[in-house]
Amino acid sequence: MENKAPETIPYLVHEGIMARQERTIKRLWILCIVIFIAFVGSNLGWMYYESQFTEEVTTTYTSDATDGGNAVINGDGSVNINGESD
């Protein structure tokens, strides 16, 4: 196997390539910043949109106690009778 010496390139060609890469990196940083601002803006927009609505839950219970007391329906569906009615 032959050992080949690396080829040399002119200094001006190397500088041209480096300048082009620097411009590309700068454009990519600007793109990253724009994407981050769009991400934050979209999240703020959704938070504003969701905050416009309120959820109101109204529950009405009707019950009748057999001994004239106050009947209270618990969250588990059982009925507690507390005291006497007014």
N, C-alpha and C positions, 0 to 999 in steps of 0.2 A: 504494500500500500504506500502510495506516495504522500508525503507531507506537503501540503500546499500552503504557501504563505498567504495571509489574508490580503485581499486587495485594498489598496488605499483609495480614498475618495478625496476630491479637492475640498479645501476648507470652505469655499463659497457654497458648495452643494450642501455640506453639513449645516452651515448657518441658515440656509434657506429652509431646510427640513425642520430645524429647531424653531424657526420663526413661525412656520406653518403649524407646528404642534402647539406652540404657545397660544396662537389665535384660537385653535380648536379647544384647548383647555379652558380658555376664558369664556368662550361661547357655552361650553358645557356647564361652567359654574353659574352663568346667567340663567341657563335653562333650569338648573337645580333650584335656584332662588325663586324663579317664576312658578315652578311646580309646587314648592313649599307654600308660597303665598296663596296659590289657588286652593291647596289642600286646607289651609287654615280658613280661608274665606268660605269654602263650601261647608265646612263644619259649623262656622258661625251662622251661615244662612240656614242650615237645618235646625240649629238650636233656636233661632228666632222663629222659624216656621212652627216648630213643635210647641213653643211657649205660647202661641196664640190660642191654643185650645185648652179648655179646662175640663176635667172629667168629674162630673157630679154623680154620685151614686145615692139614690134615695130609696130607702126600704121602708115599707109600711107593713106593719103586722096588725092583724085583728085576731083577738082571742077572747075566749069566754071561760071564766072560771066557774066551776060547778058549785063552790061553796060561797060565792059572792066576793072573793078576794081578787087581787090584781094578778093576772097571769102574764108571765114574761117568757118569751120564746128565746132560748139560748141559741148561739151559733151552731151548736151541734144538733139542733132539731128537737131537743127535749123542752118540756114546759115546766117552769117553776112557778108555784103559786105563792105570792108574798102578801101576807096581811089580808085585810078586808077592804072592799071597795068603799068609796066615799058616798 
